[in-house]
Amino acid sequence: MLRFAHLTDMHITEKDRGDQGYVLALRSVEQYQPAFIITGGDHVMDVSGPEKSQAVKWYDMYEKVLAENTRLPVYPCIGNHDVYG
């Protein structure tokens, strides 16, 4: 049997504790022992309008949460809020 987790719309930002919510989601997935995680987009807050430095900050937060909270392979799908500019 193949098990995987699908997580979507994390909207990582320093506001609203989006990073902390994503940490909880990643940790809760472990109990199901999936082989990998597929993410459904909108990893960060909408980066279509803010300055590049803000977009980079949100993506850095997203990468840090992943690195520190799962060892599973993660296969991201892009969302409309993930496209800078």
PyMOL Python script that loads the backbone (N, CA, C, O; Angstrom):
from pymol import cmd

cmd.read_pdbstr("""\
ATOM      1  N   MET A   1       0.847  -1.176   0.000  1.00  0.00           N
ATOM      2  CA  MET A   1       0.000   0.000   0.000  1.00  0.00           C
ATOM      3  C   MET A   1       0.897   1.246   0.000  1.00  0.00           C
ATOM      4  O   MET A   1       1.867   1.328   0.753  1.00  0.00           O
ATOM      5  N   LEU A   2       0.559   2.187  -0.839  1.00  0.00           N
ATOM      6  CA  LEU A   2       1.284   3.464  -0.905  1.00  0.00           C
ATOM      7  C   LEU A   2       0.498   4.514  -0.123  1.00  0.00           C
ATOM      8  O   LEU A   2      -0.692   4.720  -0.362  1.00  0.00           O
ATOM      9  N   ARG A   3       1.168   5.164   0.798  1.00  0.00           N
ATOM     10  CA  ARG A   3       0.558   6.251   1.566  1.00  0.00           C
ATOM     11  C   ARG A   3       1.333   7.521   1.311  1.00  0.00           C
ATOM     12  O   ARG A   3       2.564   7.524   1.326  1.00  0.00           O
ATOM     13  N   PHE A   4       0.610   8.604   1.077  1.00  0.00           N
ATOM     14  CA  PHE A   4       1.236   9.914   0.975  1.00  0.00           C
ATOM     15  C   PHE A   4       0.320  10.942   1.620  1.00  0.00           C
ATOM     16  O   PHE A   4      -0.872  10.702   1.816  1.00  0.00           O
ATOM     17  N   ALA A   5       0.896  12.082   1.943  1.00  0.00           N
ATOM     18  CA  ALA A   5       0.121  13.170   2.551  1.00  0.00           C
ATOM     19  C   ALA A   5       0.021  14.308   1.544  1.00  0.00           C
ATOM     20  O   ALA A   5       0.969  14.591   0.812  1.00  0.00           O
ATOM     21  N   HIS A   6      -1.121  14.946   1.519  1.00  0.00           N
ATOM     22  CA  HIS A   6      -1.322  16.122   0.663  1.00  0.00           C
ATOM     23  C   HIS A   6      -1.606  17.316   1.576  1.00  0.00           C
ATOM     24  O   HIS A   6      -2.613  17.343   2.284  1.00  0.00           O
ATOM     25  N   LEU A   7      -0.712  18.296   1.550  1.00  0.00           N
ATOM     26  CA  LEU A   7      -0.881  19.525   2.329  1.00  0.00           C
ATOM     27  C   LEU A   7      -0.956  20.691   1.356  1.00  0.00           C
ATOM     28  O   LEU A   7      -0.245  20.721   0.352  1.00  0.00           O
ATOM     29  N   THR A   8      -1.811  21.638   1.657  1.00  0.00           N
ATOM     30  CA  THR A   8      -1.970  22.755   0.731  1.00  0.00           C
ATOM     31  C   THR A   8      -2.295  24.049   1.461  1.00  0.00           C
ATOM     32  O   THR A   8      -2.765  24.036   2.599  1.00  0.00           O
ATOM     33  N   ASP A   9      -2.041  25.154   0.795  1.00  0.00           N
ATOM     34  CA  ASP A   9      -2.397  26.486   1.269  1.00  0.00           C
ATOM     35  C   ASP A   9      -1.812  26.815   2.646  1.00  0.00           C
ATOM     36  O   ASP A   9      -2.533  27.200   3.567  1.00  0.00           O
ATOM     37  N   MET A  10      -0.496  26.655   2.763  1.00  0.00           N
ATOM     38  CA  MET A  10       0.178  26.961   4.021  1.00  0.00           C
ATOM     39  C   MET A  10       0.245  28.465   4.278  1.00  0.00           C
ATOM     40  O   MET A  10       0.154  28.902   5.425  1.00  0.00           O
ATOM     41  N   HIS A  11       0.402  29.245   3.235  1.00  0.00           N
ATOM     42  CA  HIS A  11       0.451  30.709   3.335  1.00  0.00           C
ATOM     43  C   HIS A  11       1.400  31.187   4.432  1.00  0.00           C
ATOM     44  O   HIS A  11       1.019  31.968   5.303  1.00  0.00           O
ATOM     45  N   ILE A  12       2.649  30.703   4.374  1.00  0.00           N
ATOM     46  CA  ILE A  12       3.651  31.070   5.376  1.00  0.00           C
ATOM     47  C   ILE A  12       3.893  32.579   5.370  1.00  0.00           C
ATOM     48  O   ILE A  12       4.111  33.186   4.322  1.00  0.00           O
ATOM     49  N   THR A  13       3.848  33.157   6.547  1.00  0.00           N
ATOM     50  CA  THR A  13       4.115  34.568   6.756  1.00  0.00           C
ATOM     51  C   THR A  13       4.478  34.756   8.227  1.00  0.00           C
ATOM     52  O   THR A  13       4.186  33.897   9.059  1.00  0.00           O
ATOM     53  N   GLU A  14       5.101  35.855   8.534  1.00  0.00           N
ATOM     54  CA  GLU A  14       5.421  36.105   9.945  1.00  0.00           C
ATOM     55  C   GLU A  14       4.171  36.505  10.741  1.00  0.00           C
ATOM     56  O   GLU A  14       4.171  36.440  11.970  1.00  0.00           O
ATOM     57  N   LYS A  15       3.128  36.909  10.054  1.00  0.00           N
ATOM     58  CA  LYS A  15       1.862  37.237  10.717  1.00  0.00           C
ATOM     59  C   LYS A  15       1.007  35.986  10.846  1.00  0.00           C
ATOM     60  O   LYS A  15       1.215  35.014  10.119  1.00  0.00           O
ATOM     61  N   ASP A  16       0.084  36.002  11.727  1.00  0.00           N
ATOM     62  CA  ASP A  16      -0.936  34.960  11.873  1.00  0.00           C
ATOM     63  C   ASP A  16      -0.368  33.573  12.172  1.00  0.00           C
ATOM     64  O   ASP A  16      -1.096  32.586  12.074  1.00  0.00           O
ATOM     65  N   ARG A  17       0.910  33.474  12.533  1.00  0.00           N
ATOM     66  CA  ARG A  17       1.554  32.220  12.921  1.00  0.00           C
ATOM     67  C   ARG A  17       1.396  31.113  11.884  1.00  0.00           C
ATOM     68  O   ARG A  17       1.268  29.942  12.241  1.00  0.00           O
ATOM     69  N   GLY A  18       1.403  31.476  10.603  1.00  0.00           N
ATOM     70  CA  GLY A  18       1.290  30.487   9.533  1.00  0.00           C
ATOM     71  C   GLY A  18       2.395  29.456   9.573  1.00  0.00           C
ATOM     72  O   GLY A  18       2.171  28.287   9.259  1.00  0.00           O
ATOM     73  N   ASP A  19       3.591  29.883   9.960  1.00  0.00           N
ATOM     74  CA  ASP A  19       4.705  28.939  10.061  1.00  0.00           C
ATOM     75  C   ASP A  19       4.456  27.922  11.167  1.00  0.00           C
ATOM     76  O   ASP A  19       4.765  26.742  11.004  1.00  0.00           O
ATOM     77  N   GLN A  20       3.906  28.365  12.282  1.00  0.00           N
ATOM     78  CA  GLN A  20       3.634  27.458  13.398  1.00  0.00           C
ATOM     79  C   GLN A  20       2.532  26.453  13.048  1.00  0.00           C
ATOM     80  O   GLN A  20       2.586  25.292  13.454  1.00  0.00           O
ATOM     81  N   GLY A  21       1.560  26.905  12.310  1.00  0.00           N
ATOM     82  CA  GLY A  21       0.496  25.996  11.860  1.00  0.00           C
ATOM     83  C   GLY A  21       1.024  24.927  10.932  1.00  0.00           C
ATOM     84  O   GLY A  21       0.598  23.774  10.988  1.00  0.00           O
ATOM     85  N   TYR A  22       1.957  25.315  10.075  1.00  0.00           N
ATOM     86  CA  TYR A  22       2.542  24.351   9.158  1.00  0.00           C
ATOM     87  C   TYR A  22       3.397  23.329   9.915  1.00  0.00           C
ATOM     88  O   TYR A  22       3.413  22.149   9.564  1.00  0.00           O
ATOM     89  N   VAL A  23       4.100  23.780  10.942  1.00  0.00           N
ATOM     90  CA  VAL A  23       4.861  22.862  11.796  1.00  0.00           C
ATOM     91  C   VAL A  23       3.914  21.808  12.383  1.00  0.00           C
ATOM     92  O   VAL A  23       4.215  20.615  12.349  1.00  0.00           O
ATOM     93  N   LEU A  24       2.793  22.242  12.910  1.00  0.00           N
ATOM     94  CA  LEU A  24       1.827  21.304  13.496  1.00  0.00           C
ATOM     95  C   LEU A  24       1.292  20.328  12.450  1.00  0.00           C
ATOM     96  O   LEU A  24       1.118  19.143  12.735  1.00  0.00           O
ATOM     97  N   ALA A  25       1.036  20.817  11.263  1.00  0.00           N
ATOM     98  CA  ALA A  25       0.536  19.941  10.196  1.00  0.00           C
ATOM     99  C   ALA A  25       1.579  18.892   9.826  1.00  0.00           C
ATOM    100  O   ALA A  25       1.254  17.712   9.692  1.00  0.00           O
ATOM    101  N   LEU A  26       2.823  19.315   9.660  1.00  0.00           N
ATOM    102  CA  LEU A  26       3.884  18.375   9.309  1.00  0.00           C
ATOM    103  C   LEU A  26       4.047  17.307  10.390  1.00  0.00           C
ATOM    104  O   LEU A  26       4.197  16.123  10.086  1.00  0.00           O
ATOM    105  N   ARG A  27       4.017  17.724  11.615  1.00  0.00           N
ATOM    106  CA  ARG A  27       4.192  16.769  12.719  1.00  0.00           C
ATOM    107  C   ARG A  27       2.997  15.819  12.846  1.00  0.00           C
ATOM    108  O   ARG A  27       3.177  14.653  13.195  1.00  0.00           O
ATOM    109  N   SER A  28       1.795  16.294  12.570  1.00  0.00           N
ATOM    110  CA  SER A  28       0.623  15.436  12.681  1.00  0.00           C
ATOM    111  C   SER A  28       0.589  14.376  11.581  1.00  0.00           C
ATOM    112  O   SER A  28       0.008  13.307  11.770  1.00  0.00           O
ATOM    113  N   VAL A  29       1.198  14.660  10.449  1.00  0.00           N
ATOM    114  CA  VAL A  29       1.242  13.729   9.329  1.00  0.00           C
ATOM    115  C   VAL A  29       2.063  12.482   9.681  1.00  0.00           C
ATOM    116  O   VAL A  29       1.784  11.396   9.174  1.00  0.00           O
ATOM    117  N   GLU A  30       3.049  12.629  10.527  1.00  0.00           N
ATOM    118  CA  GLU A  30       3.956  11.526  10.860  1.00  0.00           C
ATOM    119  C   GLU A  30       3.230  10.281  11.365  1.00  0.00           C
ATOM    120  O   GLU A  30       3.667   9.162  11.101  1.00  0.00           O
ATOM    121  N   GLN A  31       2.139  10.464  12.079  1.00  0.00           N
ATOM    122  CA  GLN A  31       1.430   9.321  12.645  1.00  0.00           C
ATOM    123  C   GLN A  31       0.883   8.373  11.573  1.00  0.00           C
ATOM    124  O   GLN A  31       0.619   7.204  11.856  1.00  0.00           O
ATOM    125  N   TYR A  32       0.713   8.865  10.361  1.00  0.00           N
ATOM    126  CA  TYR A  32       0.174   8.053   9.271  1.00  0.00           C
ATOM    127  C   TYR A  32       1.269   7.372   8.447  1.00  0.00           C
ATOM    128  O   TYR A  32       0.972   6.571   7.561  1.00  0.00           O
ATOM    129  N   GLN A  33       2.515   7.684   8.734  1.00  0.00           N
ATOM    130  CA  GLN A  33       3.684   7.099   8.089  1.00  0.00           C
ATOM    131  C   GLN A  33       3.612   7.127   6.556  1.00  0.00           C
ATOM    132  O   GLN A  33       3.723   6.088   5.905  1.00  0.00           O
ATOM    133  N   PRO A  34       3.427   8.315   5.995  1.00  0.00           N
ATOM    134  CA  PRO A  34       3.389   8.396   4.528  1.00  0.00           C
ATOM    135  C   PRO A  34       4.793   8.221   3.940  1.00  0.00           C
ATOM    136  O   PRO A  34       5.796   8.426   4.624  1.00  0.00           O
ATOM    137  N   ALA A  35       4.843   7.845   2.683  1.00  0.00           N
ATOM    138  CA  ALA A  35       6.120   7.701   1.976  1.00  0.00           C
ATOM    139  C   ALA A  35       6.666   9.062   1.563  1.00  0.00           C
ATOM    140  O   ALA A  35       7.878   9.249   1.457  1.00  0.00           O
ATOM    141  N   PHE A  36       5.757  10.015   1.328  1.00  0.00           N
ATOM    142  CA  PHE A  36       6.163  11.350   0.900  1.00  0.00           C
ATOM    143  C   PHE A  36       5.004  12.323   1.102  1.00  0.00           C
ATOM    144  O   PHE A  36       3.887  11.931   1.439  1.00  0.00           O
ATOM    145  N   ILE A  37       5.301  13.594   0.886  1.00  0.00           N
ATOM    146  CA  ILE A  37       4.302  14.666   0.981  1.00  0.00           C
ATOM    147  C   ILE A  37       4.208  15.365  -0.369  1.00  0.00           C
ATOM    148  O   ILE A  37       5.223  15.668  -0.996  1.00  0.00           O
ATOM    149  N   ILE A  38       2.991  15.615  -0.803  1.00  0.00           N
ATOM    150  CA  ILE A  38       2.731  16.464  -1.965  1.00  0.00           C
ATOM    151  C   ILE A  38       2.106  17.740  -1.428  1.00  0.00           C
ATOM    152  O   ILE A  38       1.160  17.686  -0.642  1.00  0.00           O
ATOM    153  N   THR A  39       2.626  18.884  -1.844  1.00  0.00           N
ATOM    154  CA  THR A  39       2.009  20.143  -1.422  1.00  0.00           C
ATOM    155  C   THR A  39       1.255  20.742  -2.604  1.00  0.00           C
ATOM    156  O   THR A  39       1.704  20.679  -3.748  1.00  0.00           O
ATOM    157  N   GLY A  40       0.111  21.317  -2.301  1.00  0.00           N
ATOM    158  CA  GLY A  40      -0.789  21.781  -3.337  1.00  0.00           C
ATOM    159  C   GLY A  40      -0.703  23.257  -3.654  1.00  0.00           C
ATOM    160  O   GLY A  40      -1.639  23.812  -4.230  1.00  0.00           O
ATOM    161  N   GLY A  41       0.373  23.902  -3.300  1.00  0.00           N
ATOM    162  CA  GLY A  41       0.540  25.298  -3.673  1.00  0.00           C
ATOM    163  C   GLY A  41       0.189  26.267  -2.568  1.00  0.00           C
ATOM    164  O   GLY A  41      -0.265  25.889  -1.488  1.00  0.00           O
ATOM    165  N   ASP A  42       0.415  27.525  -2.876  1.00  0.00           N
ATOM    166  CA  ASP A  42       0.238  28.623  -1.929  1.00  0.00           C
ATOM    167  C   ASP A  42       1.058  28.370  -0.662  1.00  0.00           C
ATOM    168  O   ASP A  42       0.554  28.447   0.458  1.00  0.00           O
ATOM    169  N   HIS A  43       2.331  28.066  -0.882  1.00  0.00           N
ATOM    170  CA  HIS A  43       3.267  27.771   0.192  1.00  0.00           C
ATOM    171  C   HIS A  43       3.514  29.003   1.062  1.00  0.00           C
ATOM    172  O   HIS A  43       3.673  28.892   2.278  1.00  0.00           O
ATOM    173  N   VAL A  44       3.545  30.148   0.444  1.00  0.00           N
ATOM    174  CA  VAL A  44       3.802  31.405   1.147  1.00  0.00           C
ATOM    175  C   VAL A  44       2.637  32.351   0.922  1.00  0.00           C
ATOM    176  O   VAL A  44       1.774  32.112   0.077  1.00  0.00           O
ATOM    177  N   MET A  45       2.627  33.438   1.698  1.00  0.00           N
ATOM    178  CA  MET A  45       1.610  34.458   1.478  1.00  0.00           C
ATOM    179  C   MET A  45       1.807  35.013   0.072  1.00  0.00           C
ATOM    180  O   MET A  45       2.880  34.841  -0.506  1.00  0.00           O
ATOM    181  N   ASP A  46       0.857  35.635  -0.460  1.00  0.00           N
ATOM    182  CA  ASP A  46       0.873  36.122  -1.846  1.00  0.00           C
ATOM    183  C   ASP A  46       2.122  36.958  -2.141  1.00  0.00           C
ATOM    184  O   ASP A  46       2.292  38.046  -1.590  1.00  0.00           O
ATOM    185  N   VAL A  47       2.996  36.440  -3.016  1.00  0.00           N
ATOM    186  CA  VAL A  47       4.231  37.152  -3.358  1.00  0.00           C
ATOM    187  C   VAL A  47       4.143  37.857  -4.713  1.00  0.00           C
ATOM    188  O   VAL A  47       5.168  38.241  -5.276  1.00  0.00           O
ATOM    189  N   SER A  48       2.943  38.028  -5.235  1.00  0.00           N
ATOM    190  CA  SER A  48       2.816  38.696  -6.533  1.00  0.00           C
ATOM    191  C   SER A  48       2.994  40.208  -6.438  1.00  0.00           C
ATOM    192  O   SER A  48       3.244  40.863  -7.450  1.00  0.00           O
ATOM    193  N   GLY A  49       2.868  40.771  -5.235  1.00  0.00           N
ATOM    194  CA  GLY A  49       2.955  42.211  -5.112  1.00  0.00           C
ATOM    195  C   GLY A  49       4.062  42.778  -4.240  1.00  0.00           C
ATOM    196  O   GLY A  49       4.543  43.877  -4.519  1.00  0.00           O
ATOM    197  N   PRO A  50       4.488  42.075  -3.192  1.00  0.00           N
ATOM    198  CA  PRO A  50       5.453  42.683  -2.269  1.00  0.00           C
ATOM    199  C   PRO A  50       6.855  42.789  -2.861  1.00  0.00           C
ATOM    200  O   PRO A  50       7.157  42.235  -3.918  1.00  0.00           O
ATOM    201  N   GLU A  51       7.687  43.515  -2.146  1.00  0.00           N
ATOM    202  CA  GLU A  51       9.091  43.644  -2.537  1.00  0.00           C
ATOM    203  C   GLU A  51       9.755  42.270  -2.554  1.00  0.00           C
ATOM    204  O   GLU A  51       9.333  41.351  -1.852  1.00  0.00           O
ATOM    205  N   LYS A  52      10.794  42.151  -3.363  1.00  0.00           N
ATOM    206  CA  LYS A  52      11.496  40.885  -3.472  1.00  0.00           C
ATOM    207  C   LYS A  52      12.034  40.413  -2.117  1.00  0.00           C
ATOM    208  O   LYS A  52      11.994  39.221  -1.812  1.00  0.00           O
ATOM    209  N   SER A  53      12.531  41.342  -1.312  1.00  0.00           N
ATOM    210  CA  SER A  53      13.081  40.963  -0.009  1.00  0.00           C
ATOM    211  C   SER A  53      12.025  40.302   0.869  1.00  0.00           C
ATOM    212  O   SER A  53      12.340  39.384   1.626  1.00  0.00           O
ATOM    213  N   GLN A  54      10.776  40.755   0.777  1.00  0.00           N
ATOM    214  CA  GLN A  54       9.687  40.151   1.555  1.00  0.00           C
ATOM    215  C   GLN A  54       9.385  38.755   1.035  1.00  0.00           C
ATOM    216  O   GLN A  54       9.206  37.824   1.820  1.00  0.00           O
ATOM    217  N   ALA A  55       9.329  38.606  -0.263  1.00  0.00           N
ATOM    218  CA  ALA A  55       9.076  37.294  -0.855  1.00  0.00           C
ATOM    219  C   ALA A  55      10.164  36.304  -0.451  1.00  0.00           C
ATOM    220  O   ALA A  55       9.860  35.167  -0.091  1.00  0.00           O
ATOM    221  N   VAL A  56      11.404  36.717  -0.505  1.00  0.00           N
ATOM    222  CA  VAL A  56      12.530  35.858  -0.117  1.00  0.00           C
ATOM    223  C   VAL A  56      12.417  35.468   1.346  1.00  0.00           C
ATOM    224  O   VAL A  56      12.684  34.321   1.705  1.00  0.00           O
ATOM    225  N   LYS A  57      12.024  36.410   2.193  1.00  0.00           N
ATOM    226  CA  LYS A  57      11.871  36.131   3.627  1.00  0.00           C
ATOM    227  C   LYS A  57      10.827  35.037   3.845  1.00  0.00           C
ATOM    228  O   LYS A  57      11.053  34.116   4.630  1.00  0.00           O
ATOM    229  N   TRP A  58       9.695  35.127   3.164  1.00  0.00           N
ATOM    230  CA  TRP A  58       8.643  34.121   3.327  1.00  0.00           C
ATOM    231  C   TRP A  58       9.094  32.759   2.815  1.00  0.00           C
ATOM    232  O   TRP A  58       8.824  31.735   3.443  1.00  0.00           O
ATOM    233  N   TYR A  59       9.782  32.747   1.672  1.00  0.00           N
ATOM    234  CA  TYR A  59      10.274  31.463   1.159  1.00  0.00           C
ATOM    235  C   TYR A  59      11.338  30.868   2.075  1.00  0.00           C
ATOM    236  O   TYR A  59      11.397  29.650   2.241  1.00  0.00           O
ATOM    237  N   ASP A  60      12.171  31.703   2.665  1.00  0.00           N
ATOM    238  CA  ASP A  60      13.164  31.221   3.629  1.00  0.00           C
ATOM    239  C   ASP A  60      12.476  30.604   4.848  1.00  0.00           C
ATOM    240  O   ASP A  60      12.920  29.576   5.360  1.00  0.00           O
ATOM    241  N   MET A  61      11.391  31.235   5.312  1.00  0.00           N
ATOM    242  CA  MET A  61      10.626  30.685   6.429  1.00  0.00           C
ATOM    243  C   MET A  61      10.050  29.318   6.064  1.00  0.00           C
ATOM    244  O   MET A  61      10.103  28.379   6.858  1.00  0.00           O
ATOM    245  N   TYR A  62       9.509  29.220   4.875  1.00  0.00           N
ATOM    246  CA  TYR A  62       8.923  27.956   4.403  1.00  0.00           C
ATOM    247  C   TYR A  62       9.984  26.856   4.371  1.00  0.00           C
ATOM    248  O   TYR A  62       9.754  25.758   4.877  1.00  0.00           O
ATOM    249  N   GLU A  63      11.131  27.144   3.785  1.00  0.00           N
ATOM    250  CA  GLU A  63      12.213  26.164   3.691  1.00  0.00           C
ATOM    251  C   GLU A  63      12.716  25.746   5.074  1.00  0.00           C
ATOM    252  O   GLU A  63      13.024  24.575   5.298  1.00  0.00           O
ATOM    253  N   LYS A  64      12.797  26.690   5.985  1.00  0.00           N
ATOM    254  CA  LYS A  64      13.253  26.386   7.339  1.00  0.00           C
ATOM    255  C   LYS A  64      12.279  25.454   8.053  1.00  0.00           C
ATOM    256  O   LYS A  64      12.700  24.497   8.703  1.00  0.00           O
ATOM    257  N   VAL A  65      10.991  25.725   7.937  1.00  0.00           N
ATOM    258  CA  VAL A  65       9.980  24.868   8.552  1.00  0.00           C
ATOM    259  C   VAL A  65      10.101  23.443   8.015  1.00  0.00           C
ATOM    260  O   VAL A  65      10.059  22.484   8.785  1.00  0.00           O
ATOM    261  N   LEU A  66      10.252  23.302   6.700  1.00  0.00           N
ATOM    262  CA  LEU A  66      10.403  21.967   6.125  1.00  0.00           C
ATOM    263  C   LEU A  66      11.653  21.271   6.652  1.00  0.00           C
ATOM    264  O   LEU A  66      11.596  20.124   7.095  1.00  0.00           O
ATOM    265  N   ALA A  67      12.773  21.967   6.599  1.00  0.00           N
ATOM    266  CA  ALA A  67      14.047  21.372   6.994  1.00  0.00           C
ATOM    267  C   ALA A  67      14.043  20.916   8.451  1.00  0.00           C
ATOM    268  O   ALA A  67      14.652  19.900   8.785  1.00  0.00           O
ATOM    269  N   GLU A  68      13.372  21.651   9.306  1.00  0.00           N
ATOM    270  CA  GLU A  68      13.396  21.363  10.735  1.00  0.00           C
ATOM    271  C   GLU A  68      12.290  20.421  11.213  1.00  0.00           C
ATOM    272  O   GLU A  68      12.314  19.966  12.356  1.00  0.00           O
ATOM    273  N   ASN A  69      11.319  20.126  10.339  1.00  0.00           N
ATOM    274  CA  ASN A  69      10.149  19.407  10.844  1.00  0.00           C
ATOM    275  C   ASN A  69       9.724  18.177  10.059  1.00  0.00           C
ATOM    276  O   ASN A  69       8.716  17.557  10.398  1.00  0.00           O
ATOM    277  N   THR A  70      10.457  17.812   9.027  1.00  0.00           N
ATOM    278  CA  THR A  70      10.166  16.556   8.337  1.00  0.00           C
ATOM    279  C   THR A  70      11.414  16.061   7.616  1.00  0.00           C
ATOM    280  O   THR A  70      12.240  16.838   7.137  1.00  0.00           O
ATOM    281  N   ARG A  71      11.511  14.766   7.563  1.00  0.00           N
ATOM    282  CA  ARG A  71      12.568  14.119   6.770  1.00  0.00           C
ATOM    283  C   ARG A  71      11.981  13.473   5.526  1.00  0.00           C
ATOM    284  O   ARG A  71      12.706  12.907   4.708  1.00  0.00           O
ATOM    285  N   LEU A  72      10.678  13.560   5.390  1.00  0.00           N
ATOM    286  CA  LEU A  72      10.014  12.964   4.236  1.00  0.00           C
ATOM    287  C   LEU A  72      10.342  13.740   2.965  1.00  0.00           C
ATOM    288  O   LEU A  72      10.545  14.953   3.023  1.00  0.00           O
ATOM    289  N   PRO A  73      10.396  13.068   1.828  1.00  0.00           N
ATOM    290  CA  PRO A  73      10.511  13.793   0.567  1.00  0.00           C
ATOM    291  C   PRO A  73       9.258  14.652   0.369  1.00  0.00           C
ATOM    292  O   PRO A  73       8.149  14.224   0.689  1.00  0.00           O
ATOM    293  N   VAL A  74       9.440  15.845  -0.152  1.00  0.00           N
ATOM    294  CA  VAL A  74       8.319  16.762  -0.390  1.00  0.00           C
ATOM    295  C   VAL A  74       8.331  17.148  -1.860  1.00  0.00           C
ATOM    296  O   VAL A  74       9.348  17.599  -2.388  1.00  0.00           O
ATOM    297  N   TYR A  75       7.190  16.968  -2.513  1.00  0.00           N
ATOM    298  CA  TYR A  75       7.034  17.301  -3.924  1.00  0.00           C
ATOM    299  C   TYR A  75       6.037  18.449  -4.044  1.00  0.00           C
ATOM    300  O   TYR A  75       4.831  18.237  -3.923  1.00  0.00           O
ATOM    301  N   PRO A  76       6.536  19.668  -4.282  1.00  0.00           N
ATOM    302  CA  PRO A  76       5.655  20.837  -4.320  1.00  0.00           C
ATOM    303  C   PRO A  76       5.001  21.051  -5.686  1.00  0.00           C
ATOM    304  O   PRO A  76       5.618  20.848  -6.731  1.00  0.00           O
ATOM    305  N   CYS A  77       3.754  21.461  -5.645  1.00  0.00           N
ATOM    306  CA  CYS A  77       3.038  21.954  -6.825  1.00  0.00           C
ATOM    307  C   CYS A  77       2.869  23.444  -6.625  1.00  0.00           C
ATOM    308  O   CYS A  77       2.552  23.883  -5.520  1.00  0.00           O
ATOM    309  N   ILE A  78       3.068  24.208  -7.636  1.00  0.00           N
ATOM    310  CA  ILE A  78       3.015  25.669  -7.527  1.00  0.00           C
ATOM    311  C   ILE A  78       1.570  26.147  -7.410  1.00  0.00           C
ATOM    312  O   ILE A  78       0.658  25.570  -8.001  1.00  0.00           O
ATOM    313  N   GLY A  79       1.388  27.191  -6.652  1.00  0.00           N
ATOM    314  CA  GLY A  79       0.076  27.807  -6.506  1.00  0.00           C
ATOM    315  C   GLY A  79       0.119  29.247  -7.007  1.00  0.00           C
ATOM    316  O   GLY A  79       1.195  29.794  -7.247  1.00  0.00           O
ATOM    317  N   ASN A  80      -1.033  29.849  -7.161  1.00  0.00           N
ATOM    318  CA  ASN A  80      -1.090  31.210  -7.681  1.00  0.00           C
ATOM    319  C   ASN A  80      -0.411  32.224  -6.765  1.00  0.00           C
ATOM    320  O   ASN A  80       0.060  33.255  -7.245  1.00  0.00           O
ATOM    321  N   HIS A  81      -0.348  31.961  -5.465  1.00  0.00           N
ATOM    322  CA  HIS A  81       0.308  32.889  -4.544  1.00  0.00           C
ATOM    323  C   HIS A  81       1.806  32.699  -4.469  1.00  0.00           C
ATOM    324  O   HIS A  81       2.493  33.481  -3.812  1.00  0.00           O
ATOM    325  N   ASP A  82       2.332  31.667  -5.133  1.00  0.00           N
ATOM    326  CA  ASP A  82       3.751  31.356  -5.084  1.00  0.00           C
ATOM    327  C   ASP A  82       4.582  32.061  -6.157  1.00  0.00           C
ATOM    328  O   ASP A  82       5.811  32.005  -6.115  1.00  0.00           O
ATOM    329  N   VAL A  83       3.945  32.707  -7.095  1.00  0.00           N
ATOM    330  CA  VAL A  83       4.652  33.313  -8.227  1.00  0.00           C
ATOM    331  C   VAL A  83       5.011  34.754  -7.910  1.00  0.00           C
ATOM    332  O   VAL A  83       4.138  35.605  -7.745  1.00  0.00           O
ATOM    333  N   TYR A  84       6.318  35.017  -7.826  1.00  0.00           N
ATOM    334  CA  TYR A  84       6.781  36.369  -7.510  1.00  0.00           C
ATOM    335  C   TYR A  84       6.576  37.304  -8.708  1.00  0.00           C
ATOM    336  O   TYR A  84       6.812  36.935  -9.859  1.00  0.00           O
ATOM    337  N   GLY A  85       6.132  38.518  -8.398  1.00  0.00           N
ATOM    338  CA  GLY A  85       6.051  39.570  -9.394  1.00  0.00           C
ATOM    339  C   GLY A  85       4.822  39.532 -10.217  1.00  0.00           C
ATOM    340  O   GLY A  85       4.641  40.375 -11.096  1.00  0.00           O
TER     341      GLY A  85
END
""", "prot")
cmd.dss("prot")
cmd.show_as("cartoon", "prot")
cmd.util.cbc("prot")
cmd.orient("prot")
